[in-house]
Amino acid sequence: MSLIDKLQWRYATKKMDVTKSVPQAKVEQILEAIRLTASSSGLQPYEVLVVTNKAIREKIKAIAWDQTQIVDCSHLLVFAAWDTYTAERINTAFDMTEEIRNFKSEAGDIYRQKLLSGYPPRDAEINYNHAAKQAYIGLGTALIAAAYEEVDSTPMEGFDPAALDEILNLKAKGLRSVVMLPLGYRKADEDWLVNLKKVRKPKESFVTWVE
C-alpha cells in the first residue's frame, strides 16, 4: 500500500485484540519516527513513556473513562511535556546541538540567549501549553508511522491528567501528561467502527491555494 492507502486504512481503533502483540521492531520504528519529528527551536520539550505493565495500565484505565484499548493494546504510549522551560533545559538542548555538529556560531549563541531571556521568565502554564503543542506534533508523526507499519492506534485525551501524572510519577520528572496512544491490532469482529467509511471534509473545502 502507498502511504495514502495506509492512512485510508487507519482509524481510531475501538477494540484491540489482546492476544496480538506489536513486534518490538515496529514499536522501535514508531518511537524513532517520533524522536525525529519537528519541534519548536529543536528543543523536543516532551518525552514518550511506553507502558507495558498490566497493573499500571489497569490503574490508567480507571482514570480514563474505562477505555478498554488501554489494557487490550500491546503498548501504551504516553506523551508527557515539560512542566516549564528552564535555563538548564534550554542550555542542554543547545549544548547537545553544538556537540553533535562540532561547532559554535554567533547566530546560535544569539538565538540561545533570546530563548533564555524569553522562555524561563514566563508563566509556567504558558510554557507547559507551548511544550504540549510540540507533543501533539509528535503524536501526529506517531499516527502516520503506526499506519505505515500497519499497526493500529487510537489517540486519547479522555483521562484525568493529574491522576495520570501521579500514577506515572511525572511531577518528579518535571513532566505533565498530554495525550496517550495505544498501539496494537484491531479485533475486527468486535469493533463497530472498523467497516464504516472514513469521513473527512472534501478537499475543495479543506485546502485553499493562495497563488
C-alpha positions as CSV (number, residue, x, y, z in Angstrom):
1,M,0.0,0.0,0.0
2,S,1.0,3.6,-0.6
3,L,1.2,6.0,2.3
4,I,-2.2,7.4,1.4
5,D,-3.6,3.9,1.2
6,K,-2.3,3.2,4.7
7,L,-3.8,6.5,6.0
8,Q,-7.1,5.4,4.5
9,W,-6.7,2.1,6.2
10,R,-6.1,3.5,9.7
11,Y,-8.9,4.6,12.0
12,A,-9.3,5.2,15.7
13,T,-9.5,1.6,16.8
14,K,-12.1,0.9,19.4
15,K,-11.5,-2.7,20.1
16,M,-8.0,-4.2,20.2
17,D,-7.0,-7.9,20.1
18,V,-5.4,-8.6,23.5
19,T,-3.8,-11.8,22.1
20,K,-1.7,-9.9,19.5
21,S,1.5,-8.1,20.3
22,V,3.2,-5.5,18.1
23,P,6.7,-6.7,17.2
24,Q,9.4,-4.8,19.0
25,A,11.0,-3.7,15.7
26,K,7.8,-2.0,14.7
27,V,7.5,-0.2,18.1
28,E,11.1,1.0,17.8
29,Q,10.4,2.3,14.3
30,I,7.4,4.3,15.6
31,L,9.4,5.7,18.5
32,E,12.2,6.6,16.3
33,A,9.8,8.5,14.0
34,I,8.6,10.4,17.0
35,R,12.2,11.2,18.1
36,L,13.0,12.5,14.6
37,T,9.9,14.7,14.3
38,A,10.0,18.5,14.3
39,S,9.8,20.7,17.4
40,S,10.0,24.4,18.1
41,S,13.6,25.5,18.2
42,G,14.6,21.8,18.2
43,L,14.1,21.7,22.0
44,Q,12.0,18.5,22.0
45,P,10.2,19.6,25.2
46,Y,8.4,16.3,25.8
47,E,9.1,12.6,26.4
48,V,7.3,9.4,25.5
49,L,6.7,6.7,28.1
50,V,6.0,3.2,26.8
51,V,3.7,1.5,29.3
52,T,3.5,-2.3,29.1
53,N,3.0,-3.1,32.8
54,K,-0.6,-4.6,33.0
55,A,-1.2,-3.4,36.6
56,I,-0.3,0.2,35.8
57,R,-2.4,0.1,32.7
58,E,-5.4,-1.1,34.8
59,K,-4.9,2.0,37.0
60,I,-4.7,4.2,34.0
61,K,-7.9,2.7,32.6
62,A,-9.7,3.5,35.8
63,I,-9.0,7.3,35.3
64,A,-9.6,7.2,31.6
65,W,-13.3,6.5,31.2
66,D,-12.6,2.8,31.3
67,Q,-11.4,2.8,27.7
68,T,-10.5,-0.9,27.0
69,Q,-7.8,-0.1,24.5
70,I,-5.6,1.0,27.4
71,V,-5.4,-2.6,28.7
72,D,-6.0,-4.5,25.5
73,C,-3.3,-2.8,23.4
74,S,0.2,-4.1,23.0
75,H,2.0,-0.9,24.0
76,L,0.6,2.3,25.6
77,L,2.4,5.5,24.6
78,V,2.1,8.4,26.9
79,F,3.3,11.8,25.7
80,A,4.4,14.0,28.6
81,A,5.5,17.6,28.1
82,W,7.9,19.6,30.2
83,D,6.1,21.4,33.0
84,T,8.0,24.6,32.1
85,Y,11.1,25.8,30.3
86,T,14.2,26.3,32.4
87,A,17.6,27.7,31.6
88,E,19.1,24.2,32.3
89,R,16.8,22.5,29.8
90,I,17.4,25.2,27.1
91,N,21.1,25.1,27.6
92,T,21.2,21.3,27.5
93,A,19.5,21.3,24.1
94,F,21.8,23.9,22.6
95,D,24.9,22.3,24.1
96,M,23.9,19.0,22.5
97,T,23.5,20.7,19.1
98,E,26.9,22.2,19.3
99,E,28.5,18.9,20.4
100,I,26.9,16.9,17.6
101,R,27.6,19.4,14.9
102,N,31.0,20.1,16.4
103,F,30.8,23.9,16.0
104,K,29.5,27.0,17.7
105,S,28.2,30.0,15.9
106,E,27.4,33.6,16.8
107,A,23.9,33.2,15.4
108,G,23.4,30.1,17.6
109,D,24.5,32.0,20.7
110,I,22.2,34.9,19.9
111,Y,19.3,32.6,19.5
112,R,20.1,30.7,22.7
113,Q,20.2,34.0,24.6
114,K,16.9,35.0,23.0
115,L,15.2,31.9,24.3
116,L,16.9,32.1,27.7
117,S,15.6,35.7,28.1
118,G,12.1,34.9,26.9
119,Y,11.1,31.5,28.0
120,P,12.1,30.8,31.6
121,P,10.6,34.1,33.0
122,R,7.2,33.3,31.5
123,D,4.4,31.8,33.5
124,A,4.9,28.0,33.8
125,E,1.4,27.3,32.5
126,I,2.2,29.2,29.3
127,N,5.4,27.3,28.9
128,Y,3.6,23.9,29.5
129,N,1.0,24.7,26.9
130,H,3.7,25.6,24.4
131,A,5.5,22.3,25.2
132,A,2.3,20.3,24.9
133,K,1.7,21.6,21.4
134,Q,5.1,20.1,20.5
135,A,4.0,16.8,21.9
136,Y,1.0,16.9,19.6
137,I,3.3,17.2,16.6
138,G,5.0,14.0,17.9
139,L,1.5,12.4,18.2
140,G,0.8,13.2,14.6
141,T,4.0,11.7,13.5
142,A,3.3,8.6,15.6
143,L,-0.1,8.2,14.0
144,I,1.4,8.2,10.5
145,A,4.3,6.0,11.5
146,A,1.9,3.4,13.0
147,A,-0.2,3.4,9.9
148,Y,2.9,2.9,7.8
149,E,3.9,-0.1,9.9
150,E,0.2,-1.3,9.7
151,V,-0.2,-1.0,13.5
152,D,-3.5,0.2,14.9
153,S,-3.7,3.1,17.2
154,T,-6.1,5.4,19.0
155,P,-5.2,8.9,20.2
156,M,-6.7,9.6,23.6
157,E,-7.3,12.8,25.6
158,G,-10.1,11.3,27.7
159,F,-8.3,10.9,31.0
160,D,-7.6,12.7,34.3
161,P,-4.2,14.3,33.7
162,A,-3.4,14.9,37.3
163,A,-4.2,11.3,38.2
164,L,-2.1,10.0,35.3
165,D,0.8,12.2,36.4
166,E,0.6,10.7,39.8
167,I,0.4,7.1,38.5
168,L,3.5,7.6,36.4
169,N,5.3,9.8,38.9
170,L,5.7,12.5,36.2
171,K,5.8,15.5,38.6
172,A,9.1,14.3,40.0
173,K,10.5,14.3,36.4
174,G,9.2,17.8,35.7
175,L,6.7,16.4,33.2
176,R,2.9,16.6,32.7
177,S,0.8,14.2,30.7
178,V,-0.6,15.5,27.4
179,V,-2.1,12.6,25.3
180,M,-2.0,8.8,25.1
181,L,-1.7,6.5,22.1
182,P,-2.4,2.8,22.5
183,L,-0.7,0.6,19.8
184,G,-2.0,-2.8,18.9
185,Y,-4.1,-4.7,16.4
186,R,-7.8,-4.3,15.8
187,K,-10.3,-7.0,16.8
188,A,-12.4,-6.5,13.7
189,D,-15.3,-8.8,14.7
190,E,-15.9,-6.8,17.8
191,D,-15.2,-3.2,16.6
192,W,-18.2,-1.3,15.4
193,L,-16.1,1.3,13.7
194,V,-13.9,-1.0,11.6
195,N,-16.0,-1.2,8.4
196,L,-17.5,2.3,8.4
197,K,-16.4,4.7,5.7
198,K,-13.8,7.3,6.7
199,V,-15.4,10.7,6.8
200,R,-13.3,13.8,6.0
201,K,-14.1,17.2,4.5
202,P,-13.8,17.3,0.8
203,K,-10.5,18.7,-0.4
204,E,-12.3,21.7,-2.0
205,S,-13.5,22.9,1.4
206,F,-10.4,21.9,3.3
207,V,-7.5,23.2,1.1
208,T,-7.1,26.7,-0.2
209,W,-4.5,27.6,-2.7
210,V,-3.2,31.2,-2.3
211,E,-1.4,32.0,-5.6
